[in-house]
């Protein structure tokens, strides 16, 4: 399957899943995405998530035979145009701040 552009309709971080809607004019379908199907360029560990309103690339995964026909199609998700996802940007910013705090600890006032 080819990659398409979609928008995160809702992502529930505690439950590790969400929904994406297609941005294609001829296709207004809704898709299910689970945390394990989020492809991040940077390893963000437990902070891997999507954010409501975020635009992403997605592709529909082949349904296995055991899946219920009434369920929404499952998708795999990555950042647009090879860019990072928002969760990766936030993670990298946090790591940068942490590194700066380690290198430049607050000086005690005299």
Order of alpha helices (4+ residues) and beta strands (2+ residues): beta-beta-beta-beta-beta-alpha
